[in-house]
């Protein structure tokens, strides 16, 4: 009997050892597979002016994709560093000292930058504001800017890159405050779009007592409607200068989370899912002649539709547009690059197969946006562009 028990224990131990060996071997195999991929040298200018923490959340996810897909700098064939390889605001350690630096391109650099680089991505130009930088300050109103906004040099670099038919991606909030109107209008003209002035965001709760809720919006609401803010459920707030529209779940909205919808042709081309939830800031543009790759859809009720129509708005508007002539200029009408992805995972091939840990099958799981939409979209755009530059 003792021998039988010992034999069973030995078998069980062996099974456990085999399972553990497989668990530990898989990451090593995926790391080796990642290392074995061919490097894709591509010089990319990354601009991020909104860096109030050391996490650099407004461009980190983009760098993750570059690293994971083996896009490297031509100079030394090394991966892009999300901590160093960008232009914009640089918080200094230790963060409590509130010291910061800036890495800006000068007017004299622009021609050389446009000649040398293959692509430019304005991930975020909003900037850093007093209330964001000095935590614990009263957030009842908008605060003054420390650094940020699209400026003359940004526009001129964009123009130089476009003149050379380089890849250009620009994101949400390139046109609104704190960008000056002159820079905003001529950048819109260069991209061939018109910004409506409306921006919006989904909130899991419109209750003002929730942590980090932008309570300055309630002041706007009281001024416009002459009544108190009574919203508490999930919803979407859409703003324009002094105008505010609030859509609440159960009244103006059925499903409160905006969806990004992509048609069959684009889902096949970029490998993105047909529909994905999106919970970050967005803006509403007129695409003019630009091709629409994806669009936002708000799941409104008839009451919600009436409220939108009263403000000359619709429940569908562009999410990603592409210049139809060169097909190398894109505008993302949402805060797409903002996602605090675990950066260590960028050096493992097929990391997305850890479904269940990284994201779920639930349609309203907003983590799906990065894994099933943003990542394949960026990879598709840059892989196509890289292939077009390297045609023999």
Secondary structure, DSSP 8 states (H G I E B T S, - for coil): -HHHHHHHHHHHHHHHHHHHHHHHHHHHHHHHHHHHS--EE--EEEEE----STT-TTTHHHHHHHHHTTEE-TTT--B--TTTS-EEEEE-SSGGG--EEEE---GGGHHHHHHH-SEEEEEE-S-EEHHHHSTTS--SS---EEE-S--HHHHHHHHHHHHTT-EEEEESSSSSTTS-HHHHHHHHHHHT-EEEEEEEEEES---TTSTT--THHHHHHHHHHSS-----SSEEEEEETTEEEEEEBTTTBSS-SEEEEE-HHHHHHH---SEEEE-S-EEEEE-TTSEEEEEEE--B-HHHHHHHHHTT--SEEEEEEE-TTTS-EEEESB-TT-----GGGGGSTTGGG-TTTS--S-TT-TTHIIIIIIHHHHHHHHHHHHHHHT--
